[in-house]
């Protein structure tokens, strides 16, 4: 897939700086990892957030769980992209543009000025017994008794 990428940087005075790049590869990837095509150092973005691949239906956006994207105001993990679509990827806005000659996909990427820069990084999933329907107190008492048996009672009896 041959992709034209335009990076938009807005200055305080309203001026827009545009830099463009041509990418050739099977997918257009977005994330914080250094191997991503659209690389960001923003801690609010996962290492591998999403990828855009070419299919028979056109360009398809696929987010890696638990990441999500907002495509034209609708939150989703997978979407078929068309010209004019606006995709919110964390604190970045990706717009699908009319492709130029010899290009399969054309996009513009810019930081969302409305995104809260002070927002915390996404929290890691919490492992908890209550998610499985188990209570912490009952398990802690059971493990205490097992430890007590193996650590004190069993050596005393032997």
C-alpha positions as CSV (number, residue, x, y, z in Angstrom):
1,X,0.0,0.0,0.0
2,X,1.4,3.3,-1.0
3,X,0.4,6.1,1.4
4,X,0.9,9.9,1.3
5,X,1.2,11.3,4.8
6,X,0.9,15.0,5.6
7,X,1.9,16.2,9.1
8,X,0.3,19.4,10.2
9,X,1.8,21.5,13.0
10,X,-0.2,24.6,14.1
11,X,1.8,27.5,15.6
12,X,0.4,29.8,18.3
13,X,-0.2,32.6,15.7
14,X,-2.4,30.2,13.6
15,X,0.2,29.5,10.9
16,X,0.2,25.9,9.7
17,X,3.5,24.1,8.9
18,X,3.0,21.1,6.6
19,X,5.6,18.4,6.1
20,X,4.8,15.4,3.9
21,X,6.2,11.9,3.4
22,X,5.5,8.9,1.2
23,X,5.3,5.5,2.8
24,X,5.3,2.2,1.0
25,X,4.4,-0.9,3.1
26,X,1.7,-3.4,3.9
27,X,0.3,-1.3,6.8
28,X,0.3,2.2,8.2
29,X,0.9,1.8,11.9
30,X,0.3,4.3,14.7
31,X,1.7,4.2,18.3
32,X,4.4,5.0,20.7
33,X,6.8,2.1,19.8
34,X,9.8,3.1,17.7
35,X,8.9,0.8,14.8
36,X,5.5,2.6,14.1
37,X,5.1,4.6,10.9
38,X,3.2,7.3,12.7
39,X,5.3,7.4,15.8
40,X,4.5,9.6,18.8
41,X,6.1,10.0,22.2
42,X,2.9,10.9,23.9
43,X,2.5,8.7,27.0
44,X,-1.3,8.6,26.5
45,X,-0.9,6.5,23.4
46,X,-0.2,2.7,23.6
47,X,2.9,1.3,22.1
48,X,0.9,-0.2,19.3
49,X,-2.4,1.6,19.0
50,X,-3.7,0.8,15.5
51,X,-2.9,0.0,11.9
52,X,-4.5,0.8,8.6
53,X,-4.3,-2.0,6.0
54,X,-5.6,-2.2,2.5
55,X,-8.3,-4.7,1.7
56,X,-10.9,-5.4,-1.0
57,X,-13.2,-2.9,0.7
58,X,-10.6,-0.2,0.8
59,X,-8.5,1.1,3.7
60,X,-9.4,-0.6,7.0
61,X,-8.5,0.7,10.4
62,X,-7.9,-1.9,13.1
63,X,-7.1,-0.9,16.7
64,X,-5.2,-3.3,19.0
65,X,-7.2,-3.9,22.2
66,X,-7.8,-2.1,24.5
67,X,-7.1,0.9,22.2
68,X,-10.1,2.5,20.4
69,X,-10.6,5.2,17.8
70,X,-13.4,7.6,17.2
71,X,-14.3,7.6,13.5
72,X,-16.7,10.4,12.5
73,X,-17.9,10.7,16.1
74,X,-18.4,6.9,16.7
75,X,-16.1,4.9,19.0
76,X,-14.9,1.7,17.4
77,X,-12.0,-0.7,17.1
78,X,-12.5,-1.5,13.4
79,X,-13.7,0.7,10.6
80,X,-13.6,0.9,6.8
81,X,-12.2,4.4,5.9
82,X,-13.4,6.6,3.1
83,X,-12.4,10.0,1.8
84,X,-13.5,12.7,4.2
85,X,-13.4,10.5,7.3
86,X,-12.1,12.1,10.5
87,X,-10.4,9.6,12.9
88,X,-9.5,10.5,16.5
89,X,-6.5,8.4,17.6
90,X,-5.9,9.4,21.2
91,X,-4.7,13.0,21.2
92,X,-4.3,13.0,17.4
93,X,-6.6,13.7,14.5
94,X,-6.2,11.7,11.2
95,X,-8.1,12.9,8.2
96,X,-8.5,10.7,5.1
97,X,-7.9,12.9,2.0
98,X,-8.5,12.4,-1.7
99,X,-5.5,10.3,-2.9
100,X,-3.2,11.8,-5.5
101,X,-2.2,10.0,-8.6
102,X,-0.1,6.9,-7.9
103,X,-1.1,6.8,-4.3
104,X,-3.5,4.3,-2.6
105,X,-4.2,6.3,0.5
106,X,-3.7,9.9,1.5
107,X,-4.0,11.1,5.1
108,X,-3.2,14.1,7.2
109,X,-2.1,13.9,10.9
110,X,-2.2,16.7,13.5
111,X,-2.2,17.0,17.2
112,X,-5.6,17.8,18.6
113,X,-5.4,21.2,20.2
114,X,-8.5,20.4,22.4
115,X,-6.9,17.3,23.9
116,X,-6.0,17.8,27.5
117,X,-2.2,17.6,27.7
118,X,-2.4,17.0,31.5
119,X,-4.5,13.8,31.1
120,X,-3.0,10.8,32.7
121,X,-1.6,7.9,30.8
122,X,-4.0,5.0,30.3
123,X,-4.1,2.7,33.3
124,X,-2.9,-0.8,33.0
125,X,-5.5,-3.5,33.4
126,X,-6.0,-4.4,37.1
127,X,-5.9,-8.1,38.0
128,X,-8.5,-8.7,40.7
129,X,-10.2,-11.8,42.2
130,X,-13.5,-9.9,42.3
131,X,-13.5,-9.8,38.5
132,X,-13.8,-13.7,38.6
133,X,-16.5,-13.4,41.2
134,X,-14.2,-14.4,44.1
135,X,-13.8,-12.6,47.4
136,X,-10.3,-11.5,48.5
137,X,-10.9,-12.1,52.3
138,X,-11.9,-15.7,51.9
139,X,-8.8,-16.5,49.7
140,X,-6.4,-14.7,52.0
141,X,-7.6,-16.6,55.0
142,X,-7.3,-19.9,53.1
143,X,-3.8,-19.2,52.0
144,X,-2.9,-18.1,55.5
145,X,-4.1,-21.4,57.0
146,X,-2.2,-23.4,54.3
147,X,1.0,-21.4,55.0
148,X,0.5,-21.9,58.7
149,X,0.1,-25.7,58.2
150,X,3.1,-26.1,56.1
151,X,5.3,-23.6,58.0
152,X,4.5,-24.4,61.6
153,X,2.2,-27.4,62.2
154,X,3.7,-29.9,59.7
155,X,7.4,-29.4,60.9
156,X,6.1,-29.6,64.6
157,X,4.3,-32.9,63.9
158,X,7.4,-34.4,62.1
